[in-house]
Amino acid sequence: MIKALFFDVDGTLVSFNTHKVPESTIEALREAHKRGVKLFTATGRPRQLLNNITEVEDIMDGFILATGAQCVYGDNVVRQDLIPTHEAEAIVDFCNRLGVPAVVVGTKDLQIINRNDSVNHVFYDMLKVTYNKFDVPVEEVIKQGILQITPFLTENQEHTILPHVPGTTSARWYPAFCDLTSATADKANGIRAIAEHMGIDISETMAFGDGGNDLTMLRAAGVGVAMGNALDEVKAHADYITSSVDEDGITNALKHFEII
């Protein structure tokens, strides 16, 4: 019996075409929640940038954020994995030397270094981010503890820096950038932490995703569901492939498994 559902956000809960949660998904999630199933996001976005699930935010029982770096159940942080401070500083220095943008996410605030049109396009056009609090200098953000750094690096540049920051790992769900987090943070560990906190077995969880940073949780969950718009690699590791986010994918999967 599935007791908890975990959803990636962009490309899974939220359509890349409409930038909204489809109406069929809203109805399906509300029905599942009424039946007692717990609902969670499992997203690469930190809490500061999770502005696109307003239609279902009120029924979310918790959040796996920043690719698993911060896991929240209700008002409680049940797991938090920070990038080692000296490694966060090394990554920021590397990006500054290259002159590439990076989103530096602290436990409270975030800052963007080397901001340019590319990061503005991703932030405001693609992801429809509304966050605008950039008054805290990056040095102060680092002192808070770093959950995630999202640098706009090529894969070659990414492979150049990673050997120098062994406490950090990378996940890439969009070609223009990668999400760097603590090496102990991923969505699978987030699901395990939430399940343990709830007192349920991992076999009683179901996870939905479409991107590369969803692979670990689809393999770890009791049932891993790939969206129809998912990467081929993600589909290859899923227990079930549903239709796309724009074709009632979540609703169809929840009906298939008789959750609703």
Backbone torsions as a table, in degrees:
resi	resn	phi	psi	omega
1	MET	NA	128.3	180.0
2	ILE	-82.5	124.5	-178.3
3	LYS	-110.5	-15.3	-178.6
4	ALA	-145.8	135.8	178.9
5	LEU	-114.6	136.2	-179.4
6	PHE	-122.3	127.6	-174.6
7	PHE	-123.2	124.6	162.4
8	ASP	-59.1	159.8	-177.0
9	VAL	-99.2	-72.9	-173.5
10	ASP	-70.8	118.4	-178.7
11	GLY	90.9	-5.1	179.7
12	THR	-124.2	-68.5	173.0
13	LEU	-76.5	-36.9	-173.3
14	VAL	-114.6	132.2	179.2
15	SER	-73.9	135.5	173.2
16	PHE	-70.1	-19.3	-177.8
17	ASN	-84.6	-43.3	-177.2
18	THR	-102.7	-16.0	-176.5
19	HIS	62.7	26.0	179.4
20	LYS	-133.5	163.1	171.5
21	VAL	-78.8	122.8	-179.2
22	PRO	-58.6	148.7	-178.4
23	GLU	-59.0	-38.6	-179.5
24	SER	-64.0	-35.0	178.5
25	THR	-68.6	-41.8	178.3
26	ILE	-57.8	-48.0	-178.7
27	GLU	-64.0	-42.0	-178.3
28	ALA	-65.0	-44.0	-179.6
29	LEU	-65.8	-39.6	179.8
30	ARG	-66.3	-36.9	177.9
31	GLU	-67.7	-43.9	178.7
32	ALA	-60.7	-42.2	-179.2
33	HIS	-65.4	-38.7	177.4
34	LYS	-63.1	-28.4	179.9
35	ARG	-83.6	2.1	174.9
36	GLY	96.1	5.2	178.4
37	VAL	-81.5	132.1	178.9
38	LYS	-80.1	144.7	-175.5
39	LEU	-121.1	137.4	-178.8
40	PHE	-142.5	146.7	165.6
41	THR	-86.1	158.1	172.3
42	ALA	-143.6	89.0	-165.6
43	THR	-125.0	156.6	171.8
44	GLY	-76.0	-14.8	-179.9
45	ARG	-75.1	140.0	168.5
46	PRO	-77.0	168.7	-176.9
47	ARG	-59.6	-34.8	-177.6
48	GLN	-61.3	-26.5	-174.7
49	LEU	-109.1	6.7	-178.6
50	LEU	-88.2	76.1	-173.2
51	ASN	-112.2	7.2	-170.9
52	ASN	-115.1	17.8	177.7
53	ILE	-123.2	31.5	-175.0
54	THR	-59.1	-27.9	-177.0
55	GLU	-68.7	-22.3	-176.7
56	VAL	-128.5	3.8	-175.5
57	GLU	-61.1	-32.2	-176.9
58	ASP	-68.5	-18.7	-179.9
59	ILE	-106.1	5.8	176.6
60	MET	-77.1	126.5	179.9
61	ASP	-83.8	-14.8	179.2
62	GLY	179.8	-179.0	-173.4
63	PHE	-142.9	131.6	164.1
64	ILE	-99.6	118.9	-168.8
65	LEU	-120.8	158.5	174.7
66	ALA	50.6	49.4	177.9
67	THR	56.3	36.7	176.1
68	GLY	94.4	-0.8	-178.1
69	ALA	-69.5	-25.2	177.8
70	GLN	-137.7	126.5	-177.0
71	CYS	-122.5	123.4	-173.2
72	VAL	-123.5	131.3	172.6
73	TYR	-119.8	115.8	-173.5
74	GLY	60.9	-121.6	178.4
75	ASP	-100.9	6.6	-174.2
76	ASN	-105.7	129.7	171.1
77	VAL	-81.2	112.3	-175.0
78	VAL	-96.1	-15.2	173.9
79	ARG	-158.1	141.5	176.5
80	GLN	-149.0	124.5	-179.4
81	ASP	-119.7	116.5	-176.9
82	LEU	-101.4	146.4	170.9
83	ILE	-67.0	133.0	176.1
84	PRO	-51.8	136.7	-172.7
85	THR	-56.7	-44.2	-178.2
86	HIS	-66.6	-28.3	177.3
87	GLU	-75.8	-38.0	175.3
88	ALA	-59.8	-42.9	178.1
89	GLU	-64.0	-38.4	180.0
90	ALA	-66.5	-39.3	178.9
91	ILE	-65.9	-43.7	178.2
92	VAL	-62.9	-42.3	177.9
93	ASP	-61.8	-42.3	179.3
94	PHE	-60.4	-45.5	179.5
95	CYS	-65.7	-38.2	178.0
96	ASN	-64.7	-39.9	178.4
97	ARG	-63.9	-36.1	179.4
98	LEU	-83.5	-17.7	-177.2
99	GLY	73.8	26.4	-179.1
100	VAL	-100.8	151.5	179.9
101	PRO	-71.0	154.7	171.9
102	ALA	-152.5	137.4	174.8
103	VAL	-94.9	116.6	-175.8
104	VAL	-105.2	113.2	-170.9
105	VAL	-106.0	112.5	174.4
106	GLY	-92.0	178.5	-179.7
107	THR	-69.9	-18.3	178.7
108	LYS	-121.0	-46.6	-173.4
109	ASP	-122.5	171.7	172.0
110	LEU	-139.7	158.7	-179.9
111	GLN	-141.6	150.3	176.0
112	ILE	-113.8	125.1	176.0
113	ILE	-100.0	150.0	177.0
114	ASN	53.3	42.8	-177.5
115	ARG	-59.8	138.3	178.5
116	ASN	-147.3	-173.3	-177.0
117	ASP	-64.3	-31.2	-179.0
118	SER	-64.3	-47.7	179.8
119	VAL	-69.4	-34.6	177.1
120	ASN	-63.6	-38.8	179.4
121	HIS	-63.6	-46.9	-179.5
122	VAL	-65.1	-45.9	-176.6
123	PHE	-63.1	-54.4	-167.5
124	TYR	-97.5	-33.3	-179.1
125	ASP	-87.5	-46.0	-174.6
126	MET	-84.5	-49.4	-175.5
127	LEU	-96.2	-9.0	177.7
128	LYS	55.4	40.7	179.6
129	VAL	-70.6	141.2	178.9
130	THR	-113.2	-2.3	-178.3
131	TYR	-60.9	135.1	-178.3
132	ASN	-141.9	21.1	-178.8
133	LYS	-97.4	93.0	-176.3
134	PHE	-120.8	34.8	-174.3
135	ASP	-91.3	-6.2	-178.5
136	VAL	-96.2	120.7	-179.1
137	PRO	-58.9	149.4	-175.6
138	VAL	-59.6	-32.9	178.2
139	GLU	-61.5	-37.6	178.8
140	GLU	-73.8	-35.6	176.8
141	VAL	-62.1	-42.5	179.6
142	ILE	-60.9	-38.1	180.0
143	LYS	-64.0	-25.0	179.2
144	GLN	-67.9	-23.9	-169.2
145	GLY	105.4	130.6	-172.9
146	ILE	-103.2	120.6	175.8
147	LEU	-81.4	-37.7	-171.8
148	GLN	-162.8	144.5	169.7
149	ILE	-125.6	129.0	179.6
150	THR	-114.5	92.5	179.6
151	PRO	-90.6	147.0	179.0
152	PHE	-89.6	68.9	-176.8
153	LEU	-102.8	148.7	168.2
154	THR	-71.9	167.9	178.6
155	GLU	-63.9	-35.8	177.8
156	ASN	-65.4	-42.2	177.9
157	GLN	-65.4	-39.0	177.2
158	GLU	-59.7	-45.0	-179.3
159	HIS	-69.5	-20.5	177.0
160	THR	-74.0	-42.3	-175.1
161	ILE	-83.3	-32.6	-171.7
162	LEU	-57.9	-39.9	179.1
163	PRO	-62.2	-20.4	-178.6
164	HIS	-89.9	-5.6	-179.8
165	VAL	-131.7	71.5	-172.8
166	PRO	-66.1	-16.4	177.4
167	GLY	-87.0	8.3	-175.3
168	THR	-124.4	144.6	175.9
169	THR	-125.9	164.5	-175.6
170	SER	-125.3	143.5	172.5
171	ALA	-135.1	134.0	-176.8
172	ARG	-122.4	116.1	178.0
173	TRP	-115.0	1.0	175.6
174	TYR	-147.8	138.7	-171.3
175	PRO	-59.0	-28.0	-171.3
176	ALA	-77.9	-17.9	-174.0
177	PHE	-154.0	169.5	174.2
178	CYS	-133.3	155.9	176.8
179	ASP	-101.6	119.3	177.8
180	LEU	-101.7	127.9	179.3
181	THR	-136.9	176.2	172.6
182	SER	-55.8	144.3	-179.3
183	ALA	-63.1	-17.3	179.1
184	THR	-94.8	2.6	-178.4
185	ALA	-103.4	127.4	165.6
186	ASP	-159.7	172.4	-174.8
187	LYS	-68.1	-30.0	178.3
188	ALA	-63.7	-46.9	177.6
189	ASN	-63.3	-31.5	176.2
190	GLY	-64.3	-44.1	178.0
191	ILE	-63.2	-42.4	179.4
192	ARG	-60.8	-42.4	-179.1
193	ALA	-65.1	-42.9	179.3
194	ILE	-66.3	-44.6	-179.5
195	ALA	-60.8	-43.7	179.2
196	GLU	-62.7	-42.5	179.4
197	HIS	-62.9	-36.4	180.0
198	MET	-77.6	-19.7	-176.4
199	GLY	79.8	30.0	177.4
200	ILE	-116.8	163.5	178.2
201	ASP	-85.2	148.9	-179.9
202	ILE	-59.0	-26.0	179.3
203	SER	-68.1	-13.7	-179.2
204	GLU	-95.4	16.5	179.7
205	THR	-114.7	154.9	174.7
206	MET	-134.1	135.0	-178.1
207	ALA	-124.0	143.2	-179.9
208	PHE	-120.3	136.9	177.7
209	GLY	-162.2	172.3	-179.4
210	ASP	-138.6	-16.8	-171.9
211	GLY	-114.1	174.5	-177.0
212	GLY	-59.6	-31.9	-179.3
213	ASN	-79.3	3.5	177.1
214	ASP	-98.5	-8.9	-174.5
215	LEU	-56.6	-47.2	-174.7
216	THR	-62.9	-40.2	-176.6
217	MET	-75.6	-31.1	176.8
218	LEU	-66.1	-34.2	177.6
219	ARG	-75.3	-33.2	-174.9
220	ALA	-81.0	-34.7	-175.0
221	ALA	-67.0	159.3	176.0
222	GLY	-57.3	-41.2	174.9
223	VAL	-132.5	125.4	176.5
224	GLY	-106.0	122.3	-176.8
225	VAL	-113.3	123.6	175.3
226	ALA	-96.6	136.2	175.6
227	MET	-70.5	156.2	178.5
228	GLY	-62.0	-24.0	178.4
229	ASN	-92.8	9.6	-177.1
230	ALA	-71.5	160.2	172.7
231	LEU	-62.5	150.5	-179.7
232	ASP	-58.2	-37.4	-179.9
233	GLU	-63.9	-36.9	178.4
234	VAL	-67.6	-44.6	178.7
235	LYS	-59.8	-36.2	-177.5
236	ALA	-65.2	-24.7	-178.0
237	HIS	-103.3	6.0	-177.6
238	ALA	-91.1	152.9	173.2
239	ASP	-80.7	-23.9	-176.6
240	TYR	-152.4	141.2	176.8
241	ILE	-114.5	121.1	179.2
242	THR	-100.4	-174.0	176.7
243	SER	-78.7	177.6	-174.2
244	SER	-73.1	167.4	179.0
245	VAL	-58.3	-32.7	-178.6
246	ASP	-86.9	-2.6	-179.8
247	GLU	-120.7	39.3	175.4
248	ASP	61.7	35.0	-174.1
249	GLY	-58.7	-44.6	-178.5
250	ILE	-68.5	-44.3	178.0
251	THR	-58.3	-47.3	-178.1
252	ASN	-61.4	-40.3	-179.8
253	ALA	-68.9	-42.4	-179.9
254	LEU	-64.9	-33.6	175.2
255	LYS	-71.7	-39.8	-179.7
256	HIS	-58.3	-41.9	-177.9
257	PHE	-92.2	9.7	175.2
258	GLU	57.4	35.4	174.4
259	ILE	-82.3	-30.4	172.5
260	ILE	-127.6	NA	NA
